[in-house]
Amino acid sequence: MNIIIAGAGKVGFNLAKTLSIGHNVTIIDKNSDALQRIQENLDILPIKGNLENPATYESFLDTKIDLFIAVTNLDEANIISSLVAGDILDIDKKLIRLKNSFFAKSSIKEKLEVDEVVFPVELASNSVIRLLDYPKANNVKSFEYTKLKLISFFISNSHEPFRLENSDKIQVVGVERDREFILYKNIKEILPNDLVYIFGDEEDIKEICRSHEQNSPDEIKRCVVFGGDRLGVDIAKKLAEAKKEVKLVEKDLALCNRATEELEGKVSVINSKYGVTSLFEEEGLVFADMLISATKDDEYNIIKCIEAKEKGIKKVLAINNQNEYYSLMHALGIVVVRGPKMSAYNTIVEKISLNWVVVEKYFCGGKGVTFKRKIFPNSPLIGKSIKELDIEDKLILIIRDDKIYSIKELDCLEENDLIFSFCKKNVAPKVKTWIYEL
């Protein structure tokens, strides 16, 4: 495919790195330093130019562009660049990122004639809110065409080693242990402090969580949010809408004032200029069931979560803006939620894959990958059997009527079957090739 990426920031760089494998990628930005970094690290074409100027796209007038992705840090630049490029170029699909949540409630997608709009703040805050229904869970992933979910949770540190039996309702995918993702078939027992990933019926998984995760609260009623920027306010607003008691803590007085105005008195906003530990007792934060540290500073988020755990708060979440801190957060027993930029990157990759045969998702901080392929009507695979892929570090399942089967349990594929593969990152290219070429 011929792909143009507008914006050479963190999201643009990571998208270019991923999509440059097998595709012709051009990245455009007016930031010379960002383009220099890309030229030194990636085998793609960097172009310096004003994304809002039609002249920037003149070299592509005779080229069919399969995908245009606008991911600058400015909503206005993303909107205008998609309009300008769409007006003068032959573009098959357009995808843009927007920060302002106002646009999520508007008809901007139709007005801009874009195929997908990604709202990173909305994605990150929704990941937090989703956990209200799963107080024992670390993360919850949903998939199209099935109600089955991939749910992770920590095993209590006082728990005895044990094994879980797989069935047609649940399948233990693997565990994260010592900062490594290990498939379940490659371990003898689940150990205390393991982060376990289970795929299957959510009610069955919830029951397993209640039996083996004793550290988190059974219900979340009182919440504390650290960070009064756009993301923190969005999380606090959604928690309040869910009828939770919420306190938001922010150092910057101007951000506090803005948060107070936007939250309309439904959330208690606390200005903490120095962010001292005694604040937990003074403001009654110690009585919270869940604390979310949602600033842009990962180190600060880690510190606040550690303080909260020491004060006895049972469930602590940290927004993860730098993937380098992911393993450290997990090692400290902190629930990790992707920050806006990481959410934008992962969601864009997933949405691009929705246009292909196979859907690709990441879990365990990118150490695990899942591929999903649906057997649509008139598929040449209907009535055929498939052979197991002969490599380690993968688990292949077939979902039929929301029940889980191994390849060996079914003679042949039927319409609406789903082929799922969970694997480690190191074998993902081979698994991806296999599932594509079935």
N, C-alpha and C positions, 0 to 999 in steps of 0.2 A: 504493500500500500504506500501511497504518497501521503505523508502526514506533515501538516504545519502546526507547530506549537507556538502560540503567542504568549511570551513571558518566560524569562530564563531564571526565575527564582527557584526556591527549593522544590516546589511541586513540578514546575516545568523541567528542571534538571532530572528529577527522578523519573518522570514520564518519558523523557527523551532516552534515558538510560535503558528503560524497560522496552520501549517500542522500537529502538534502533536495531534490535535483533530481528532481522528478517524484513525490515521495512525501510523505506527512504524517508528520513526525518529531517526537517528543517526547523530550526528554532529562531525566533525573531525577538529582539529586544533592543532598547536603546542604551542599555547598561553595558559598557565595554568590558568592565571587570567580570561580570557574570558570563559574558560570551567567551572571554578568554579562558575562564575556568572550564567551560564546556568543551572548548576546542582542545584543551590539554588532556581531557579525560574521556571524551566520547568521539566516536567516528561518525559524526553527523555534520550537517552544514549549518553553521551559525551566521546569521545576518543581522547587522546593526541597522535599525531603522525605526521610524515612528509608526507604531501599529495603527494609528488613526489616519495615516496618510495613504491614499490610494497608490501613490508612486512606489511605496514599499513593496507592493505585490506584483509589480509589472513583469518581473522575471518569470512569473508563474502563469501568465495569461494563456499560454498554449499547453499548459499541463493540467491533466485531470487530478484534482485533489480529493482523495478518498475521505480524509478526516481533517477537520480544522478544530483545534482545541485552544481556547482562550483562558489562561490561568495566571494573569498578572495579579498584583496585589490590589488593583483598583477596579471596582465594579464598572466604572464609566469606560475605562479602557477596554475591558472585556466585551462590553455591550457594543461599543462603537466599532471595535476591530472586527467583530463577527458580522456587523452590518456592512462595513466597507468591503471586507474580503468576500462576503457572500454576494455582493452586488457586482463585483468585477471578475470573480473567479468561478470556475466550474467545480463546485464543492458538493460531494455526495452527502456527507454528514457533518454537522456542527455540534460542538459541545462546549459549554462555558461554565466557569465557576463564579458564583456571586456570594458576597459576604452578607449583604443586607438582607435580613430575614423578611423584610417587607415584601420583597419580590417573590418569596415563596407562596404568598397568598394572592399574588396577582396573576394575570394571564400573559406574563412577559415571554414565556416560552413560545406561545403561539404568535405573539406580535413580532418577535425576533426571528421566527421561523428556524429555530434551532431544535435539534433532536433531543438533547438532554441538557438540563441545568442542574448543577451540583451546588448545594448550599452547605459548606463545611461546618459552620457553627451549628446549624440545625442537626447535622449528622452527629457531631460530638455530643451535643446536649441530649439528643434522643437516645444515645447509647447509655447515658447515665439514667435517664428516666425509665428505660426498659428494665433496669435492674430492680425497680420498685416491686415488680411482680415476681422477681426471683431473688429474694433477700439473701439466699445462701450462695448464689452464683457469682462467679468472677466475670463471666462474659456470656452473651447469648447471640448466636448467629442464626438467622432465618434464611430459607431458600425458596425460590419460586417453584411452583407446581407441587409442593408438599408441605404438610404441617410439621414435619419432623424438624428438629432443631439441633444445633451443635452447642452444647452448654458445658462450660468449664467451672470447676469449683475446687477450693483447697481442702485437703484432708487435714483434720485437726491434728495438732502436734502431739496430742496424747493418745492418738488412735493406734491400735494394734495393726500390724501388717495384715492384709487380707486380699482376696480376689473377688471379682464380680463376674457373674455368669452372663454371657451374651444371650440374646433371644431375638425373636422377630420384632420386638418393640424397642430394644435398646442395644447399642453396640459400643463398647468401650474402644475409643479410637487410640488413645495413648495418654502419656503423662509428660509434663515438664518437670525434670528433676536435675538439679545441679546445672541449671541454665541450658539444658539440652532437651529437645523434644524426642521422646522415645515411643515407638509404636507399642501398643499393649501386648501384642504377640511376642515381643522381644524382652518382656520382663516377667519375673516369677510372681511378684506381689506388688500391690499398691502400698506405698509407705507413708508414714506421717509426713505432712508438709508437701506432699506431691500435689501438683496442679493437674487434675484429671479432666480429660475431654471425653464427653459421652455424646453420641449421636442417637437421636431417636425421639420417642414420644415425650413431650415436655412434662406431663404429669408423672410419668414413671421416673423421669430424671429428678424431678423435684423431690420425690419420695426418697430417692437415693441420697440426695443432698442433705435432707433432714436427718438421715441416719448417720452420715459420716462427716458432716461439717458442723461442729459444735461452737465455733468461734463467732459466727455472724448472728445477728438478731433474727428472731422468727418473723418479725414484722418491723417495717420502717415507718416511724411516725414523725420523729424530730430530725431535722437535717441542718448541717452547717456548710456553707459554701465560702471558701476563701478565693477572692478575686472578683473585683467589680468591673472588669472589662466586659466586652460584648458577650463572651461565652459564659462567664460567671453569672451575669444578669439573666441570660437566657435560661440557664439551668435553674436558677432560683425562681424565675417566673413559672416554669413548667412544674416545679415541685409544689409551688403554691397552688397552681391550678389542680394538682392532684390531691389537694386538701392536706398537705403536710405542713408542719410547723417549721418555718425556715428562718435562719439567721445568715446574713451575708456580711463578711468581714473584708474590708479593703483599707489599705494604707492611704491612698490618695484621696484627699478630701473632695476634689472636683469630681472624681469618679463616684464617690459616695453620694454626692448631691444628685448626680445624673441617675444613679441607680434608684435612689429614693423616689425621684420623679417618675421614672419608667415603671417601677414596681407598684406605684400607687398605694403605698402604705400596707400592702399585703405581706411584705417581708420586712423583718427587723434588720436595718442596715447599721452596721457598727464600724466606726472609723477607728482604726488601730494604726496610728502613725509609726509605732516602733515594733508592732507585731510580737509583743513579749509573751512568754509562756503563761504568765499569771492571768492572761486574758481568758484562758479556758475556765478558770474558776470564777473570775470576776463577772463574766458575761453568761455564765451557766452553759458554756459550750460542752462541758463534760457530760451533760445529760443527753447528748445527741445519739441517735442510733446509727447515723451515717454522716461522715465528713467527706466533702469533695474539695480537693485543692485544685482550682481551675485557672491558675495564672499561666503566663507564657514562660515562666521560669521553672524548668524541671527540677532543679536543685531545691528551690524554695518549696515546690510541691512535695518533694520527698521529705524535707525537714518537717513540714506541717503534718504530714501523715504519720511520721515517727512520733512526734509530740502527741498527736491524737491517740495513737495506740498506747503510749505510756500513760495517758490520762484515763484509759479504760474504754475509749470509744471502739465498739466492736467491728464496725465496717468502715474502712477508709479507702477512698478512691483518689488517684492522682491522674491528672491529664498528662499524657505523654507526648511531648512535642519533638523530642529527639529520640530516635529509635535506639541509640546507644545506651539509654537509661532503662530500657524496657526490662532487661534481665535483672538489673539491680533492684528495680521496683518489685518484681515478683519475688526475688530472694528475700526481701524484707516483708513479705506478706501483704503487699499493697495491691489493691485491684487497679489494673491499668486500663485507662480509657484513651483511645487515640485522640490526639489534638486535632484541631481543624485542618491543618495542612496534611497531616498523615491520613486523616479521613478522606480528604479531597483526592489525594493520590490513589488510595486503595479503591475508592468508589468509582473513580474515572476508569481505572483499569478494568474493574468489574463490569461497568456499563459498556465499555468498548467490547468486551468479550460477549456481552448479550447479543451483539450483532453477528456473532459467529456461531459455530456449531456447539461450542463448549463454553461453559461459564466457569471462571476461575476465581477462587476466593483464598485469602490468606488468614491464618490464625496463628496463635502462639508467637506473636511478635514477628511474623513472617517466617518462622522456622518450619511451620507446617503449611501445606497447600492442599486445597480440595478442588477437584474438577468434577463438573456435573454435566451430563449429556442426557437430553430427553429424546425418547423415541417417538417422533411425531407421526401422524398419519402418512401413509405412503412411503415411510422410511424403508430403505432396502434391508435394514437390519431386522425387520419384523419376521418372525419365524426362524431366525438364525440363532445359533448358539455362539457364544464368544469364549475364547480361550484366555485363561489366566495369564497375566503379564509376569514373566519369569524374572523378577528382580526383587530384592529385599526393600525394606523401608517403605512399603505401601500396603494399603488395605483397600480392596475393591468390593463394592456392595451393589446390589440391585434392589431398587425400591419399587414395589408393586402394591398399589392400593394402600400406601403408607405402612406397609410391612417390609421388614428388612430381610434380604436373602443374600447368601453367598452365590458366586457364579455356579458352583457345583450343585446347588439346590434346585436350579431351574434348567429345564431342557433347552428352552429357546426364549428369545425376547418377544414381548408383546407391545402393542401400541400403548403409549403413555407410561411405559417403564422408564425409570430414571437410573442411569448408571452413575454411581458415586465412586470417586477414588480419593482417599486421604493419604498423603505421603509427606515425607521429609523434603525439604527444599532441595537437597542435593540430587534427588532423583526426579524432581518435578519435570524437567524437559523431556525425559524419556516417557514418563506417564502421560504427559500432554500429547506427545506424538502418537502414542498408542491409542488413546481415547479418540483422537481426531481421525485416525486412519482405520477405525473399526469398519 
